[in-house]
């Protein structure tokens, strides 16, 4: 037996499955991509921000120059062999964490640290301003306090002052806000860009590493790798003290944009390395989830096997021949099945001995009705049936047979006594 044809066409079912699968895949992608509702353009000084204090313009400029540039939200990439650009926040930055990241990268790749100075608020939070999302209103400038926790800069003195021009890398230019420029005085940072008094606006940490390109840009001879205490395996750490040399505000000027690219190229020291802008220090990091791991070795093979198995199951379900076979009902319909179910219930309950009295009353009532006996009392009715038996020349034993059925307890006795009553009924009721 099979069911009738489905009321839905295969095309409709296929469309529902495709839409559902697409929605599920989009949900999985949202989990993997980290769509958690957090806003990147939050007015911070990081590479995903397009405000004046952000560095989205620098990423676009470097991409236009042909560099492999990416943004990283994973702490796992902090030790990759890349040029790592760190852009901490003015108030929320953790100096110990930044120092640890730089220290652990000394043998992994170069590091470019851009210090913050601006306080900023979202411009679109002011209802009277109709500005694009991510624009900011700059407040005052401040000196980042975490600098003294970074190795090589602990003895340096940050100073926010008025400076008219900057010099370095065979370039010179002005500042967008000359009255609030940030410089560092001390011997821990070898200047690459400085003001007229020699205070470092950008430079590299003066340690025991061998950096020929940086030393040439600073106008000093490089260290000899064969000298005692010199480590030619160290990668450089470049610190941009004045962020207006590289942020979106500063890149509005062609000279400052040229200086920003020159700083990056000098930091790379002619190595062909990808450039990664870290967002974890700015508070935009995301932990790696299980879905992302499922599509990376060594779990990728198992994931592909599961996908192929799902496709095979779907294909087999559409290729099934004919309509599905209807399942038999759990309970059959009709009087006969009802009697069988009731008998099975009585047998399961072990109450067979209770069937004798009602069956004897049922048979005597049927015989009395057939013989037009009007006696209502069971004993008188059975006596009347016995008289009819005697008149017809039959043994007047109906009362004894009925009493035997009422007293029966075993199944064999019940069947025997019930058969005797049924035989009397067939004899009397022609």
N, C-alpha and C positions, 0 to 999 in steps of 0.2 A: 504494500500500500504506500502511496506517495501523496504528498500534499499538492495542492493546486499551485499554479504558477505564482511567483512573488508579485505583489502589487507595485513594486518599485522596479524600474528598468535598470539593467546593468550599468548604463551610462550615468544614471543618477547616483547609484551607489558608488561608482568609481569617482565621480565628482566630489561626493561627501568625503571619501577616503583621502583624496588628494588634498582637499582643503584642510582636513584635520591633520594630515601628516605635515603639511606646510606650516600650520600654526604651531605644531609641536616642535618642528625643526627651528622655527623662529624663536620659540621659547628657549630651546637648548642653546642657540647662538647668543641670546641675550645673557644667559648665565655665563657662557664662556667669555663673552666680550666684556663682562662686568658692568652691564647696564643696571646700576643700582640707584639711579636718580641723583647722584651727586653732580654738582655743577663744576666743570673745569674752569670756566671763565668766572672766577669768584673774586676777582680783584687782587689776586696774589701775584707775587713776582716770580713766576715760573714760566716754563716754555709753552704751556698750553693757554696762557693768558694773552689777550690782544689789547690789554690796557697799556697806558704809557709805561708802567713799571714792569710789564711782562716781556717775554722773550720769544713770542710767536714769530715776530719779524725776523729774528736772527735765524730761526730754523728754516724759514722760507728763503732767506738770503743764501744760506749755506747749501740748501738743495739746489738753488739756481746756479751755484758755482760748481755743481757736479758731485758734491759729497753725499755719502750714504748717511742720511740723518733719520733718527727715529726717537720717539718718546718712550720712556720705560716707566711702568708702574709696578715693576717687580723687583724686590730686593735681591732676587737671584742673579740679576744682571749687573750688580754692583762690582763683581769681580771678573767681568768679561774683559777680553783684550780689545778694548775700544778707547776712544777719547771720551771720558765721562765728564759731562758738564753738570755741576751741582749748583742749584739756584735756591738757597734757603730763604725762609721767611724772616722778616726783621724781628718779630717778637716771639714766634713759636719755634724757632730753630733750636736744636739741641747741639751745643758745641762739642760735647763728648762723643756723640754719635757721628758728627761730621768728621771729627779727628780720627775716630776709629775707621771710618770708611776710607779716608785718605791713606791712613797707615797700612791698611790691609791691601791697598791697591798699588803700593810702591813697586811691586814686581809683576803687576798684571797689565798696567797700561797707564797712559798719561791722564792727569786730572786737571780740569779747569774749574776753579771755584769763583763764582761771581757773588760778591757780597751785596746785601740789600741795604737800602738806606731810606726808601720812601714809605710813608704811611699813606694808605689809599682807601677810598670807599667806592662802592658801586655807584656809578652815575645814574643808572636806570632806577635806583631806589628813590630818586627825587622825582616826584610826579610831574613837576613843571618842565623837566628835561626830556626831550624826545631823542634819545641816542641809541645806537646799536648795543646789543647785548655784549657785556664784557668791558665796556668802557668804564674808566674810573675817574675820580676826582682826587688829585694829589693833595695830601696834607703837607705837613712839615717833614723835613729829613731828620734822620737820627743815626747814631753810631751803633752798629751791631755789637752787643756785649759778648757774644760767644767767640769772637776772634781770638781772645787771649787764651782760649782752651785748645787752639790748633797748634800742633807742633811746628816750630819755625817762626811763629808769629806771636809767641807769648810775651816777648820783650818789646814788641812793636807798639807804637802810639798812634791810634787813630785820631784824626783831626778833621772836623767839619769846618770848612773855612771858605773864603771867597778866592776863587782862582779864575783868571781870565782865559788862559790858554793851556793846552797840553802839548807835549813833544815826545816823539819816539817812533821807532820803526820807519824812519825816514819820512815821517808825516808830522803834521801839526794842525791844530784846529782849536775851536772854541767849545764851550759847554752850553747845553740848553738852559741851565740855571746856574750861572757863574757864582752866585752868592752862596750856594749850598752844594759844594763839591767835597767829596770825601777822599782823603789822602792818608798814607801811612808812613810814619817816620821810624826808622830803625834799620839795623843791618841784617835782619832776618829775611828781607825780601829784596831781591836784586831787581831794580827798576827796568822795565821795558818801555813804559810810558810814564812820564813824570811831569811835574809843573816846573816853572822857572827856578824854583828853589831846590829842586832835586827830590822832593817828596814823591814816593811811589804812588802812582795811580793804577798801575798794573805791573806785575812782575812775577818772577818765579822764586820759589823758596830756595835760599842759598844753603845747600847741604853738600854732601860728599858725592853727589852724582855727576856724571859726565854728560853735559848738554851742549854740544857744539853750536847748534843753531841758536839756542837761547842766549848763550854767552856772546855770540857774534852780534845778535840784535841788541844786547845790553852794552856792547862795546868793551868787553873784557875778554881775556884769553880763557879758553876752557881748561878744566882740570885734566891732568894726565891720568889715564886709567891705570897706569903702572905704579903710581905713587902709593905709598902705604896709607891705608884708611879710605882710599877712594874706591867707590863701588860703581862700576860702569854698567851694572844690571838695573840700577834704579831708573824709574820713569819720572819725569818732571811733574811738579805741581805748580801750576800757574794760578795766581790769585788776581782777579780784577777787583781792585778796591773801589773804584768809581764806577757804579753800574750804568751810569748814563753814557758810557762809552759803547755799550752793547745792547741796552734794552730798546724797546720800541720807541721811546722818547728820543734816545740818542741816534738811532738809525735814520731819523728824518734828515740828517745831514750826511752828505756824500762822503766827506772826509772821515767822519766817525764810523760810517759803515765800512769804509776801506780799512780803517784801523782795526775794526772788529774782525774782519776776515783775516787780516795779517796776524792778529794775535792767535787765532785758531790755527793758521798754517804754521806759525812758529812753534806752537805747542806740539803739533804733530811731528815736527822735526823730520819732515820728508818721509814719514811712514804712512802707508796707505791703510788707514784704520777707519772703521765706521765711527760716526759721532752719535753718542747717545745722551739725550737730555734726561736726567733723572727727575722723576716727579714724587718719589717716595719721601724725600727729605722735606718737600713742600706739603706733605700730608695727603697726597693723592695716590698713594700706593694701594695695591690690591693683592690679596693673597691668592695664590694659584689654587684653583678649584679642581675637583675630581673630573669634571667634564673636560677641562683643558688638558689634563694629564691623559685622558682616554684617547686623545688624538695625537699623542706623542709616543715615540718608542720608549720602552718595549711594549706598551699597552696597545699600540696602534693595530698590531696584528689581530689581537683578540676582538677589538672593536670592529674591524672590517669583517671578521668571521660572523659576528652577531648581525651586522647589517645584511650580509649575504643570506644568512639563515632567515631573517625576517622577509626579505624579498622573495625567497623560495617559497615560504609559507603563503605569502600573499598570492603568488602565481598559481600555486596548487589550489587555493580556495576559489579562484576565478575559473580554473580549468576543470572543476568538478562536473561529472556527467550527470545530467538530469536533475530534477528537483529533489530535495532531501526526503528521505523516508520518514513517514510520520511515526511517531512513537505510539505504541499501544497504550490505551488508558490504564491507569493503575487499578480502577474498579470497573468491572463489567456492569452494564445496565440490565434491567428486567427483573421480573418476579423470581425466576429460577435462581439468578445470581444472588438476589437478596436473601432467598432461603438458604443458599449455600453459605453466604457470609454469616448469617445468624447462627447456623449450625456449627460453623467453624469457631465462632465466638463462644458458644456454649461448651463445645468440646475443649477449647483452650482454657476455659474457666473451671473445667472439671465439675460441672453442675448437671450431668446427664440425668441424675435421679430426680430432678425437678420437672422433667418433661412428662412423666407418667400421668399425674392428676389432670393437667390441662388438656392432654390429648384425649383421655377418657371422657372428659366433659364435652370436648369438641365432637367426638364420634357420636356420643349419645344424643347431643343436640341435633346433629344432622339426621340421625335415624328417626328421632321424634318428629322432626319437621317433615320428613318424607312420609311418615305414617299418620300424620295429623294428630299426634299425641299432644295434648295441651297441658300436661303436668309441668309445673315450673320447678318443683322441688326435685333435686337430682335423684334421691332414692326412689321417690314415687315414679319418676320418669323411667328409671331403669327397670322397676317392677312391671310397668306397663309394657315395656319392650319385651320382657320375659313372657308375659301373657300372650303377646302376639306370636312369639316363637312357639309356644305350646299349641295355639290354635292352628298353626301351620304344620304341626307334627314335627317340630324341631326341638332339640334339647333347650330347655329354658335356663340357659346358663349365662345370659348376658351380665347379670349383676356380679357373678363370681369372676368372670373374665375381666370386667372393669376394675374390680377390687384387686385382682392380681396385677393389673397394670399400674395401679396406684401404689402398690407395695413393692414394685420392682426397683432394684438398685443397680444391678450390673447391666452393662450394655446388651448382653445376650438375652437376659430376662426381659428387658424393655422391648427388644425387637420381637421376641416371641409373643409377648402379651399384646403388643400393638398389632401384630399380624393376625392374632385371633379376633380382635375387635374388628379389624378391617374385613376379615372373612365373613363375620356376622353381618356387617353392613352390606356387603355385596349380595348376601343371600336374601336379606329382607327387602332391600331397595332394588327392585328389578328395573 
